[in-house]
């Protein structure tokens, strides 16, 4: 299944900034000895979709990983603490 027109537009708009945003997310995870997607979003002031997408890219690159740590989110659910691989 392909991207919708709005997804493609957002993907193209972020392209010039993707590497910089990935590095900000990576640095945040490293400097905080791990972080949840929610902590990344709040700590960097990013929208959820962008923060999560950049973290997923870092995971695919093998730079961050789920090493089994969990934290409780603001909604009260257990979530993954992403750590430097």
Rosetta blueprint (number, residue, H / E / L):
1 X L
2 X L
3 X L
4 X L
5 X H
6 X H
7 X H
8 X H
9 X H
10 X H
11 X H
12 X H
13 X H
14 X H
15 X H
16 X H
17 X H
18 X H
19 X H
20 X H
21 X H
22 X H
23 X H
24 X H
25 X H
26 X H
27 X H
28 X H
29 X H
30 X H
31 X H
32 X L
33 X L
34 X L
35 X E
36 X L
37 X H
38 X H
39 X H
40 X H
41 X H
42 X H
43 X H
44 X H
45 X L
46 X L
47 X L
48 X H
49 X H
50 X H
51 X H
52 X H
53 X H
54 X H
55 X H
56 X H
57 X H
58 X H
59 X H
60 X H
61 X L
62 X L
63 X L
64 X E
65 X E
66 X E
67 X E
68 X E
69 X E
70 X E
71 X E
72 X E
73 X L
74 X L
75 X L
76 X L
77 X L
78 X E
79 X E
80 X E
81 X E
82 X E
83 X E
84 X E
85 X L
